[in-house]
Amino acid sequence: MAAPTKLRPRLDLIEVGDGRRLRLLDVVGQGASSTVHRALLENRSGLRRIVAVKLFGSVSSDDAERADALAAQTATRAASIRHPNVVALYELGKWRSQPYFVNELVDGVNLQTLLDRYAEKTLRLPLDLALFIASEIGEALSGARTTRDHRGVQLGVLHLALGPRKVLLGWRGEVKVSDFETSMAAIASSGIRNLKLVAHRTATMAPEVACGQEGDSRSDVFSFGVILRELFVGPRFGRIVKNSEAIALAREGFVQPMSFQPHLPEALMLVMLRALRIDPAERYPNASAMTFELRRIALSMGVGDGRLFLRRELDREFGNDSSEVTAEHAYSTAPPQAPSVVLANDLMELAALDALPTIADND
């Protein structure tokens, strides 16, 4: 491969500014409007951090101004969220006419992948584990909605495109929701345009949103209710439903009838049914109220912090070892020698930093 020059820049490097740069590594996600890369963020002092870079599709010159404005608005609001169940957004940039977000990287799988794994075996997630995941999703929605900016003003951040693919399950048992309010930015930044993007979201879309109305907190409640149904009962639509049919069904607020009577607590069934009401006025007013009910049910069943059990479940299903890795294990040899002026307690941190370039070069 020819060496990069000013006329031929490297395709995997993004100059962020202030001496910082992003090196794009492997692709960890692909959507209708964006690609997510694992990336290495490095500053001029040599400090490095592994992040996720969400790179939106390029836009025409006619749409560029609108796309940039929507991306900036989304990033400004989403970056204000500081919550353990929300994927952090660090910054917004533009590279080769493509907007991009720099996000926290969550190593793991999304909820859809786990649900598909169980569906292949015609099984459902254990009730206590599913209830823990649902409660954590609710905490993310509630935390985002009650986020305040630097002036102390509550922003009321919504998701508006919540689905199982937006729920990330980390190898260490954490549950994090990604992409708050990015749906409009994605549409504006995509050459594919609305139909394909809307079709992709119909499985969890509230009927008023499917009809073209602006969503609110009750729209997120409906999408959350669909995820509850997938966790405890099954998908909203049958597998044979096509995109065009799904859009029409979503506008009607259709949810396929249950083919069996699930063995679920009555209180949990009532929460699910209220969240899936067609009329927004009959749903929970917001995710906070719905999450309160889920937590109360969880406590009555003795379900608390389920991170350990989720971690074990992911290890069993995907064979990931999330245990602590020693320096000797990481290098397969003795760790590199640190300068004598460095304290002994810092050796492990230096070994981890020195390992990053080797990992990146192998990708």
C-alpha positions as CSV (number, residue, x, y, z in Angstrom):
1,M,0.0,0.0,0.0
2,A,1.4,3.4,-0.9
3,A,2.4,5.7,1.9
4,P,-0.1,8.5,2.7
5,T,0.7,12.0,1.5
6,K,-1.1,15.3,1.6
7,L,-2.7,14.4,-1.8
8,R,-3.5,10.8,-0.6
9,P,-4.5,11.0,3.1
10,R,-4.9,7.9,5.2
11,L,-8.5,6.6,5.0
12,D,-8.5,5.4,8.6
13,L,-7.4,8.7,10.3
14,I,-9.5,11.6,11.3
15,E,-7.8,14.8,12.5
16,V,-10.1,16.0,15.3
17,G,-8.2,19.2,16.1
18,D,-6.0,20.5,19.0
19,G,-3.5,17.8,18.2
20,R,-6.0,15.0,18.6
21,R,-6.8,12.3,16.0
22,L,-9.0,9.3,15.6
23,R,-7.8,6.1,14.1
24,L,-10.7,4.0,12.8
25,L,-10.3,0.3,13.5
26,D,-12.9,-2.4,12.9
27,V,-16.5,-1.9,12.0
28,V,-18.7,-2.9,15.0
29,G,-22.1,-1.9,13.6
30,Q,-23.8,-1.1,10.3
31,G,-27.2,0.6,9.8
32,A,-29.2,2.1,7.1
33,S,-27.8,5.5,7.6
34,S,-24.5,5.1,9.5
35,T,-21.5,2.9,10.3
36,V,-20.1,2.5,13.7
37,H,-16.3,1.9,14.1
38,R,-14.2,1.0,17.0
39,A,-11.6,3.8,17.1
40,L,-8.6,4.9,19.0
41,L,-8.7,8.6,20.2
42,E,-5.2,10.0,20.9
43,N,-4.2,13.5,22.0
44,R,-0.9,15.3,21.6
45,S,0.3,14.0,25.0
46,G,-0.1,10.4,23.9
47,L,-3.1,9.7,26.0
48,R,-5.3,7.1,24.3
49,R,-8.9,6.0,24.7
50,I,-10.9,3.4,22.8
51,V,-14.2,4.9,21.6
52,A,-17.0,4.3,19.1
53,V,-17.3,6.6,16.1
54,K,-20.7,6.7,14.5
55,L,-20.1,8.0,10.9
56,F,-23.3,9.1,9.1
57,G,-23.7,8.8,5.3
58,S,-22.6,11.7,3.1
59,V,-25.2,14.3,2.0
60,S,-25.8,16.4,-1.0
61,S,-24.8,20.0,-0.9
62,D,-28.5,21.0,-0.8
63,D,-29.1,19.0,2.4
64,A,-25.7,19.7,4.1
65,E,-26.8,22.7,6.1
66,R,-29.9,21.1,7.5
67,A,-28.1,17.9,8.3
68,D,-25.3,19.8,10.1
69,A,-27.8,21.8,12.1
70,L,-29.7,18.7,13.2
71,A,-26.6,16.8,14.1
72,A,-25.4,19.8,16.2
73,Q,-28.7,20.0,18.0
74,T,-28.8,16.3,18.7
75,A,-25.2,16.2,19.9
76,T,-25.7,19.3,22.2
77,R,-28.7,17.7,23.9
78,A,-27.4,14.1,24.1
79,A,-23.9,15.1,25.3
80,S,-25.6,16.6,28.4
81,I,-26.8,13.2,29.6
82,R,-24.7,11.7,32.4
83,H,-26.2,8.5,33.4
84,P,-24.8,5.0,34.0
85,N,-27.4,3.4,31.7
86,V,-26.9,5.8,28.8
87,V,-24.1,5.6,26.2
88,A,-22.1,8.8,26.6
89,L,-21.7,11.1,23.7
90,Y,-18.3,12.9,23.8
91,E,-18.3,15.1,20.7
92,L,-19.5,15.9,17.2
93,G,-17.3,16.4,14.1
94,K,-17.3,16.3,10.3
95,W,-15.0,14.2,8.1
96,R,-15.0,14.3,4.3
97,S,-18.5,15.9,4.4
98,Q,-19.8,13.2,6.7
99,P,-21.0,14.1,10.3
100,Y,-19.8,11.8,13.0
101,F,-20.4,11.3,16.7
102,V,-17.7,10.1,19.1
103,N,-19.4,7.9,21.7
104,E,-18.5,5.7,24.6
105,L,-17.7,2.2,23.4
106,V,-19.6,-0.7,25.0
107,D,-18.0,-4.0,24.4
108,G,-20.8,-6.6,24.2
109,V,-23.9,-7.4,22.1
110,N,-27.2,-5.6,21.6
111,L,-30.4,-6.9,23.1
112,Q,-31.7,-8.0,19.7
113,T,-28.8,-10.4,19.3
114,L,-29.5,-12.0,22.6
115,L,-33.2,-12.3,21.9
116,D,-32.4,-13.9,18.5
117,R,-30.1,-16.4,20.2
118,Y,-32.9,-17.5,22.5
119,A,-35.5,-17.5,19.7
120,E,-33.3,-20.0,17.8
121,K,-33.8,-22.3,20.7
122,T,-37.5,-21.4,21.1
123,L,-36.8,-20.1,24.6
124,R,-37.4,-16.8,26.5
125,L,-35.0,-15.1,28.8
126,P,-35.4,-16.0,32.4
127,L,-38.0,-13.8,34.0
128,D,-35.8,-12.3,36.6
129,L,-33.0,-11.4,34.1
130,A,-35.5,-10.0,31.6
131,L,-37.1,-7.8,34.4
132,F,-33.6,-6.5,35.3
133,I,-32.8,-5.6,31.7
134,A,-36.2,-3.9,31.4
135,S,-35.7,-1.9,34.6
136,E,-32.3,-0.7,33.4
137,I,-33.8,0.4,30.1
138,G,-36.4,2.4,32.0
139,E,-33.7,4.0,34.1
140,A,-32.0,5.2,30.9
141,L,-35.1,6.7,29.5
142,S,-36.0,8.4,32.8
143,G,-32.4,9.7,33.3
144,A,-32.3,11.2,29.8
145,R,-35.7,12.8,30.1
146,T,-34.8,14.5,33.4
147,T,-31.3,15.6,32.2
148,R,-30.5,19.3,33.0
149,D,-28.1,21.5,31.0
150,H,-25.4,23.7,32.4
151,R,-28.0,26.3,33.4
152,G,-30.0,23.8,35.3
153,V,-32.8,23.7,32.7
154,Q,-34.4,20.3,32.3
155,L,-34.0,19.2,28.7
156,G,-36.6,16.5,28.4
157,V,-34.4,14.4,26.1
158,L,-36.4,11.6,24.3
159,H,-35.2,8.7,22.3
160,L,-37.9,8.5,19.5
161,A,-36.3,5.4,17.9
162,L,-36.0,3.0,20.8
163,G,-35.6,-0.7,19.9
164,P,-33.7,-3.8,21.0
165,R,-30.7,-2.9,18.7
166,K,-30.4,0.4,20.7
167,V,-30.0,-1.5,24.0
168,L,-26.4,-2.6,24.5
169,L,-25.4,-5.4,26.9
170,G,-21.8,-5.1,28.1
171,W,-19.7,-8.2,28.8
172,R,-19.5,-7.1,32.5
173,G,-23.3,-7.0,32.8
174,E,-24.1,-3.4,32.2
175,V,-27.2,-2.3,30.3
176,K,-26.8,0.9,28.3
177,V,-29.2,2.6,25.8
178,S,-27.6,4.4,22.8
179,D,-28.7,7.0,20.2
180,F,-31.0,9.3,22.0
181,E,-32.7,11.7,19.5
182,T,-30.4,10.7,16.7
183,S,-33.3,9.5,14.4
184,M,-33.9,12.8,12.8
185,A,-30.1,13.5,12.4
186,A,-29.8,10.0,10.8
187,I,-32.6,10.7,8.3
188,A,-31.2,14.1,7.4
189,S,-27.7,12.6,6.9
190,S,-28.8,9.7,4.7
191,G,-29.0,9.4,1.0
192,I,-31.4,6.5,1.4
193,R,-34.2,8.8,2.7
194,N,-37.1,8.2,5.0
195,L,-38.9,5.1,3.8
196,K,-36.1,2.6,4.5
197,L,-35.3,4.2,7.8
198,V,-38.9,4.4,8.9
199,A,-39.4,0.8,7.9
200,H,-36.5,-0.3,10.0
201,R,-38.1,1.4,13.1
202,T,-41.7,0.3,12.7
203,A,-41.4,-2.8,15.0
204,T,-41.3,-0.5,18.0
205,M,-42.8,2.7,16.6
206,A,-45.7,4.4,18.4
207,P,-48.8,4.8,16.2
208,E,-48.8,8.6,16.3
209,V,-45.2,8.7,15.2
210,A,-46.0,6.3,12.4
211,C,-48.7,8.6,11.3
212,G,-46.2,11.5,11.0
213,Q,-46.9,13.3,14.3
214,E,-44.1,14.6,16.5
215,G,-43.4,12.1,19.3
216,D,-43.3,12.9,23.0
217,S,-42.5,11.0,26.2
218,R,-45.5,8.8,25.8
219,S,-44.2,7.7,22.4
220,D,-41.1,6.4,24.1
221,V,-43.4,4.6,26.6
222,F,-45.0,2.8,23.7
223,S,-41.7,1.7,22.3
224,F,-40.6,0.6,25.7
225,G,-43.8,-1.4,26.0
226,V,-42.9,-3.2,22.8
227,I,-39.5,-4.1,24.2
228,L,-41.2,-5.5,27.3
229,R,-43.4,-7.6,25.1
230,E,-40.4,-8.9,23.2
231,L,-38.7,-9.8,26.5
232,F,-41.6,-11.6,28.1
233,V,-43.9,-12.7,25.2
234,G,-42.5,-12.2,21.7
235,P,-42.2,-9.8,18.8
236,R,-44.9,-7.3,18.0
237,F,-45.3,-8.4,14.4
238,G,-45.0,-11.9,12.9
239,R,-41.9,-12.8,11.0
240,I,-43.7,-12.9,7.6
241,V,-44.8,-9.2,7.8
242,K,-43.1,-7.1,5.1
243,N,-41.9,-3.5,5.6
244,S,-44.8,-1.9,3.7
245,E,-47.3,-4.0,5.8
246,A,-45.5,-3.2,9.0
247,I,-45.7,0.6,8.4
248,A,-49.5,0.3,7.9
249,L,-49.9,-1.9,11.0
250,A,-47.7,0.5,13.1
251,R,-50.1,3.4,12.1
252,E,-53.0,1.3,13.5
253,G,-51.1,0.6,16.7
254,F,-51.3,-3.1,15.9
255,V,-49.8,-5.7,18.3
256,Q,-50.3,-9.3,17.4
257,P,-52.5,-11.2,19.9
258,M,-50.7,-13.6,22.2
259,S,-50.9,-17.2,21.0
260,F,-50.4,-18.5,24.6
261,Q,-51.0,-17.3,28.1
262,P,-47.6,-16.3,29.5
263,H,-46.9,-17.2,33.2
264,L,-46.2,-13.7,34.2
265,P,-47.2,-11.7,37.3
266,E,-50.5,-9.9,36.7
267,A,-48.9,-6.6,37.7
268,L,-46.3,-7.0,34.9
269,M,-49.0,-7.8,32.3
270,L,-50.9,-4.6,33.4
271,V,-47.8,-2.5,33.0
272,M,-47.2,-3.9,29.5
273,L,-50.8,-3.4,28.4
274,R,-51.0,0.2,29.6
275,A,-47.8,1.1,27.8
276,L,-49.1,-0.3,24.6
277,R,-52.4,1.6,24.5
278,I,-53.1,3.2,21.1
279,D,-54.3,6.4,22.7
280,P,-51.2,8.2,24.2
281,A,-53.4,9.7,26.9
282,E,-54.1,6.2,28.3
283,R,-50.4,5.3,28.6
284,Y,-48.0,6.2,31.3
285,P,-47.2,9.9,31.0
286,N,-43.5,9.2,30.9
287,A,-40.8,6.5,31.3
288,S,-40.2,7.5,35.0
289,A,-43.7,6.5,36.0
290,M,-43.5,3.3,34.1
291,T,-40.0,2.4,35.5
292,F,-41.3,3.0,39.1
293,E,-43.9,0.3,38.5
294,L,-41.3,-2.1,37.1
295,R,-38.9,-1.5,40.0
296,R,-41.7,-2.2,42.5
297,I,-42.5,-5.5,40.7
298,A,-38.9,-6.4,40.6
299,L,-38.4,-5.7,44.3
300,S,-41.5,-7.8,45.2
301,M,-39.9,-10.7,43.3
302,G,-36.6,-10.2,44.9
303,V,-34.9,-9.0,41.7
304,G,-32.2,-6.5,42.5
305,D,-28.8,-5.8,40.8
306,G,-28.7,-8.5,38.0
307,R,-25.4,-7.5,36.4
308,L,-23.6,-10.6,37.7
309,F,-26.3,-12.9,36.2
310,L,-26.4,-11.0,32.9
311,R,-22.6,-11.3,32.7
312,R,-22.8,-15.0,33.3
313,E,-25.6,-15.4,30.7
314,L,-23.6,-13.5,28.0
315,D,-20.6,-15.6,28.8
316,R,-22.6,-18.8,28.5
317,E,-24.3,-17.7,25.2
318,F,-21.4,-16.0,23.5
319,G,-18.3,-17.5,25.1
320,N,-16.9,-14.2,26.2
321,D,-14.5,-14.2,29.2
322,S,-15.2,-11.0,31.1
323,S,-12.9,-11.8,34.0
324,E,-9.9,-9.7,34.8
325,V,-6.9,-10.1,32.5
326,T,-3.4,-9.8,34.0
327,A,-0.6,-8.2,32.2
328,E,1.1,-11.6,31.7
329,H,-2.1,-12.9,30.1
330,A,-2.4,-9.9,27.8
331,Y,1.1,-10.1,26.5
332,S,1.6,-13.9,26.8
333,T,5.0,-12.9,28.3
334,A,6.2,-10.8,31.1
335,P,4.9,-7.2,31.0
336,P,7.3,-4.5,29.7
337,Q,9.6,-2.8,32.1
338,A,8.5,0.6,33.2
339,P,11.0,3.5,33.9
340,S,12.4,3.3,37.4
341,V,10.9,6.7,38.3
342,V,7.4,5.3,37.9
343,L,5.8,4.0,41.1
344,A,5.1,0.3,41.3
345,N,1.4,0.9,41.6
346,D,1.4,2.4,38.1
347,L,2.9,-0.6,36.3
348,M,-0.5,-2.2,35.4
349,E,-1.8,1.1,33.9
350,L,1.4,1.5,31.8
351,A,1.2,-2.0,30.6
352,A,-2.4,-1.5,29.5
353,L,-1.6,1.7,27.6
354,D,1.4,0.1,25.8
355,A,-0.8,-2.8,24.7
356,L,-3.1,-0.6,22.7
357,P,-1.0,0.1,19.6
358,T,-0.2,-3.6,19.3
359,I,-3.9,-4.4,19.3
360,A,-4.7,-1.7,16.8
361,D,-2.0,-2.8,14.4
362,N,-3.4,-6.3,14.4
363,D,-6.8,-5.1,13.4
